[in-house]
Amino acid sequence: MSSGETPATRLDADVAKTGGLLLVVVLHNLIYPLSTGSGIGPVIFYLVYASMFVVATWLLSRSRGLRAAAAVSGAAVFGAGLANSYAPNATAAMAVYLTSIAYHGVIIVVLARYTFAARQVFTDVILAATSLYLIIGSAFAAIYALVEALAPGSFTSASDTPLGWQQLLYFSYVTLTSLGYGDILPTGFHAQAFAAFEAIVGVLYTVILLSRLVGMHTSTGLREDRS
């Protein structure tokens, strides 16, 4: 903590960092149609996408390795995304999926450390945990897209319409939250395996996170009672 910085000031700064990340994650999911358009739309979308986890990693982690991994994977996502938007082909699409998986993996590690290494329950921890939950969902969407690209027909839709990233992102969140609407079904072996794993992750994450938050809150109360 720098001279003149109070605990309250530090907490406000941490809330601004984690809250900002949460807002950008939600915004990124909402502006996805820009990536499929023409003109400057894809540039705007991939600038947001390729920078948001890089910035978050630099703000929330002091690890040089994680910062470097975020920067490299973010740059790779930007390049692959623009290539796939302006000159779409199977190779470019595959590059988007692979770089996205790596990119998400970095920020998942950063947020998991930030959330579960905390010793007290503050707003910034809750915001980080919420962002982590949403990012896990979008990470699985990238995995599903890769599975579908490698084995076409791994997912089927009740409307028989082609499944793109937006539909797989929707399926991922439905699976993560255990809603299971049934309008998109994993029919391939690998698709079913990953879907089952995501459903388990969604349930365990909630249970473990709640246990951790309650434990931190209880231990904080005990320390205050003893002092």
N, C-alpha and C positions, 0 to 999 in steps of 0.2 A: 504494500500500500504506500503510495507516494505521500510526501509531507503535505499536510493540509487536507488530505482526503479522509473523510469520515466514513464509518461503516454504512450510514444511510446513503451517502453519495455513491459509494461503491455498489450498493444494492440497486440503486436507481439506474446506474450504468449497465449492470448485468441484466436488469429487466428490459432495458431498451435494446440490448443486443439480442436476447432470446425472443423478445416480443417482435422485434423487427424480422427475425428469421421466420417466425411463424406466419407473419403477414405475407412475406415474399413467397413462402411455400404455397400458401393458399392462392395467391395471385398467379403463380406459375401454372397451377392446375387449371385456372380459369382462362388463361390466355393461350392455351394450347392451339386453338384454331389458327392462330397467327402462323404457326409453323407449317401449315399446309397451304397457305396462300401464296401470293406472288408479291413482287415488289420488295419493300423493306420489312414486311411482316416477319419472315423467318429470322432476319438479322436481330430484330428486337427480341423475339422469343428466345433465341439461343444466347443472346447477350445476358439476359436475365438468368437463364438456366445455368450457363457456364460460369457465372460469377457468384451466384448466391451461396453456394456451398464453400467456395474458395474464401469469400469474405467471412463467412461464419466460422470457418476453421481457424482463420487468423485471429478472430476476436475471442474465440472460446478455448483455444488450445495453444500451448506454448511449445508443443512438439514440432521440431523442425522437420521430422520425417512426415508427419501428417500434413503439415503445411505444404511441403513439396509435393506430396502425393495428390493433394487437392488441386494444386496449381497445374500439375501435369495432366491429370485426368480431366480437369475443367477445360483446358485448352484442347484436348483431344475431342471432348464432347462438342465443343464449338465448331471445330473443323469438320467433324463427321456430320454434325447436324446440318450445316450449311451445304455440304456436298449432297446430302440426301434430299434436301429441300429444292435445290436448284438443278440438280442432275440426278434424280432418283434412280437407284438401281439396287439390286440385291446386296452387293458388296457394301455400299454406303449404308444401307439399312442395318446390316449386320454390325458395322462399325459403331453405329449409334447405340445399338443395344448393348454391345460389349463395353463400350466406354461409359455408358450410363450406369451399368452394374458396378463398375469399378468406382465411379464418381460417388454413387450412393453409398458404397461400402465405406469410403473414407469418412463421410459425415455421420454415418451411423456409429462408427467407432468414437468419433469426437463427442457426439451427443450422449452416447451410452456412458462414457467416462464422466462427462459433466453431470449427468443425472444421478448415477449410482455411486459416484465418489463424494457427493455432497454430504455434509454432516448435519445440516439443518434444512428444514423445509421453508423455503422462501418462494416468492412468486416466480423468480427466474428459473428455478428448478422445475416447477410445474409447466412453465411455458416451453422449456427445453424438452421435457418428457412428451408434451403434446406434439411438438415438431417431430420428434423421433418417431412417434407412432405414425404420423402421416407419411414420413419419408420411408418407413418400412413398407408401407402400402405401395408407394410409387416405385420402390426398388423391385418388388415382386412383379409389378407391371412390366418392367424391363426384362425380367427373367421370362415371363410368359411370352413376351414378344419374340424373344430369342428362341424359345421352344417352338413357337408357331412357325418361325422362319426356317428352322432346321427340320421340322416335321409338320408340314402343312396339314391342316385338318385336325390338329391336336385339340382345338376348341371349336365348338359348334354353337350357333346362335338359333334361338327359336324362330327368328324372322328370316333365317338363311341369308343374312346380309354379311358382307366381308367384315372381318374383325380387324380394326386398327388399334393404334395405341390408346386412343380415348376409351374405346370399348373394353380393352384389357385393363386399363386403369380403374374403370368402373367395376369390373369383375374382381379386381384385386381388393378394393375397399369393401366390397360386399362380402368377400371371403374372409378378410381380416377381421371384420366386425361380426362374423358368423350370421349374417342376415340370410344369405342363400336364396335369392329370388328364383333361381333356376332358369332364367332367360338365356344365360350363357353357361355352357357345360364343358368341363374338361373331359375329353374322351380318350386322349392318348395317355399312355402309361406315365411318361414324364410330367405331363400336364397335371394328371391326377395326383402324382406324388408331391409336386410343388404346391398344389392347391391345399392338400391335406396338411402339409407342413406349415403353410401360412396360417391356416385356421388354428393350428396348435399354438403357433407363435402369438397370434392375436389374443388368445385366451390367457396364455402364460404371462405375456407382457403385462396385462391388466392386473393379474393376481400378484405378480412379483413387485410391480410398481407400487400398488396400494400397500402391500406389506412393508416395503421399504419406506414409504412416506409416513406410514403410521409409526413404524419403529423409530424413525428420526424424530418425529414429533414427540413421542413418548420419552425418548432419551433426553431431549432438550428440556422437557418439563421436569424430569427427575433432577437434572443438573441445577435447574433454577431453584427447586425446592431445597436442595442441599446447601446452596450458597446463601 
